[in-house]
Amino acid sequence: MITLKTHSVNETKELGRKLGKLLKAGDLVALDGDLGAGKTAMTGGIAEGMGINARISSPTFTIVNEYPGAVTLYHFDTYRLTGEDDFLDSGLDEYFDAGGVCVIEWSNIIDGLLPENTIRIAIVGTGDVRTICIDAPEAFDKLIREALDGGL
């Protein structure tokens, strides 16, 4: 597990950019944290790192936004869902095998449905300083550590 601190929204986005450059089709990123913790800012950075030049907004009411690129980004917000059955009944699990990168805000709501190789990111704090914990499969963990070697 990697634990680090960011000291601004821009640093949180920069971390997302570094992660986005490492992601490939089929990867799934689970983001959790309080309201205002920076989940959408992180996702915006991930999109930029993936080469997607779009305004990223939280899909709170639409549940999922699609951002096409060399690899499509599927950005979920499961905050309004009642649980795993709601996610499955909506057919949203089909995105996991759609050949893109899935980033899921409020992923704890569907935790039991997430694949074993999910990259889990917890963001703690809502002010300028945030503690970010990244728990990733071993191979991805190594890539993240290398990407962060020079800092944010």
Secondary structure, DSSP 8 states (H G I E B T S, - for coil): -EEEEE-SHHHHHHHHHHHHHH--TT-EEEEEE-TTSSHHHHHHHHHHHTT--S-----TTTSEEEE-SSS-EEEEE-TT--SHHHHHHTTGGGGGGSSSEEEEETGGGGGGGS-TT-EEEEEE-SSS-EEEEEE--HHHHHHHHHHHTT--
